[in-house]
Amino acid sequence: MSIGIVLVVVAAVVAAGFAAGVVVDRRRRSRLRDRFGPEYERVVEATGSRRAAERELDARERRFADLEIKPVPGEAREQYARRWVRVQEEFVDRPEAAVHDADELVAALMRDRGYPDEGDEQRLRDLSVRHGRTLEHYRAALDVHAMSTRNAATTEQLRGAMMHYRTLFDDLLADGEPTGTRRS
């Protein structure tokens, strides 16, 4: 076999390997974008690179796989729904207290689902794996909740926080699935 043929074969193998790597990277990126939604771009921006962001998101998935996240059984789901109604009713007379109670109710629901209580940042990372599309709502609610503890939130901001908490609350009750596709 001549050296020219060997070089052509080696070049073809290298090119095929490179092309396969590009395809694998694109599929991985697409999968992560689909899974994490807007959180994907937020992590890219925070880390400064797609590769670093994808490593971070892969690590989140690995950690999440080790958690024992479970759906909320029917009766407990109904109890949580009733508790949410009471929190909403409280908003009329005590908006700051209602936001605080909404925060506690969402945290309780997360704990009951099996999410570890290791602080807001870790909770956000864990939630991002299954609830990436509603995570910005939770971030916004947490920001207003922090403002309300300093009596610095307006009634309109508090109302917005309640809506943001409700979005995540509903998503957690639905087990992270779009409404209408809940498992029994």
Buried (B, 14 or more C-beta within 10 A) or exposed (E): EEEEEEEEEEEEEEEEEEEEEEEEEEEEBEEBBEBBBBBBEBBBEEBEEBEEBBEBBEEBBEBBEEBEBEBBEEEBBEEBEEBBEEBBEBBEEEBBBBBBBBBEBBBEBBEBBEBEEEEBEEBBBBBBBBBBBBBBBBBBBBBBBEBBEEEEBEEEBBBBBBEBBBBBBBBBBBBBEEEEEEEE
